[in-house]
Amino acid sequence: MIRPPCRSCPWRVDTSAEQIPNFSLELAERLAACQSDQIGAPVFACHLGRMGEEFACAGWLAVHGRDSIAVRLMLVRGELDPAALGPAPGWPELHVDYAEMMEKLRS
């Protein structure tokens, strides 16, 4: 079973910045690099992960994962279930892209 986005996932349309633990707009702005389809672009980590034990954000994987070379490599190595690359039935509505998500977080 694929893990759905957590209740405070910034990719969820129904989540505000106030609901994200330790939210920092400055740090969120730096996550723009995760939207690149270039080699070396980082994976958008879940904010619930611990330093050194990070894992990919379920919301980001569902929205942007197909575009990420790092994610494609994880698929080839068997480190990620392909089902993670799209929302499963019953998931909350997700933002269509990083720009839309950031517009919400900035407001």
N, C-alpha and C positions, 0 to 999 in steps of 0.2 A: 504494500500500500504506500502511495506517495503522500508525504507529509504536506498538508495544506498550509497556506500562509498563516502565521500566528495572528492573534487578535490585534497586535500592535504593528503589524507589517505596514511599512509606508506605501507599498504597492496596492494595498486595499483602498478602494474609493471611500469606504466608510471609516477610515482611520485618520485622525488629525495628528499634528505634530505633538500636541500635548499628551497624547496617549503613548508615544514612543519613549521608552525609558532612556534617560540621559540624552535626549535629542539635542543635537547641535546642528544648526543650519550650515555653519562653516564646514563641518565634516560631510554633511549631506551634499553640499555643492561639489566637494572633491570626488564624489562617486560618479560624476559625469564620465570619468575615464573608463568606467565599467561598461559603458554603452558602445565602446568601439568594437569593430569587427576585425581589428588588427592583431597580429601576433604580439603577445605580451600584455594585452589588456587584462586587467584584473577581473576576478569574479566578484560580484556584488555579494558580500557576506551577510548572513542573518545577524541582526543586532542582538540576538539572544546567545550567540556563540561566545565562547571565552577566548581570550588572547592565546594564540597558539593552537586552538582547537576550533578554528573557524569552519563554517560550512556554508554552502550557497543558500541564499535567500530563496524560498519556494516561490514567492511572488515574482521575483526577478527572473527565475528560471522559466516560469510559465509565460512571461511576457517577452523576455529578451534572450533567453538561453540559446535558442536556435542560431542566433547571430554570433555567438561567442566561440572563438576558436578554442579557448580553454575548455569550454563545455563540450565541444565536439571531441576533443582529445579524451576527456573523461568518459564519454560514451564509448569510444573505441577501446579504451582500456577496461571497460566493464565497471567503472567506478560510479556510474550514474544510470538509473533506469530511464529509458527514453520517454516513458509516460510523464516524467517530471517536466517535460517541455511543453506543457499545455495545462490549462486548468481542468481539473476533474469535475464531474457532475457534482453540484451542490456547493461548489466553492463560491466565495464572495466575489463581487465584481472587482476587477483589477484595472488600474490605469492602463491606458494603451501604450504609453511610453514614458521615458524619464522626464521629459519636459512637462507633461501633464502632472506627473506626481510632484515635481518640484514646485510647480505653480501653486498646488494645494499647500505644500509644506511652508511656502513663503508667506501665505496669507494668514 
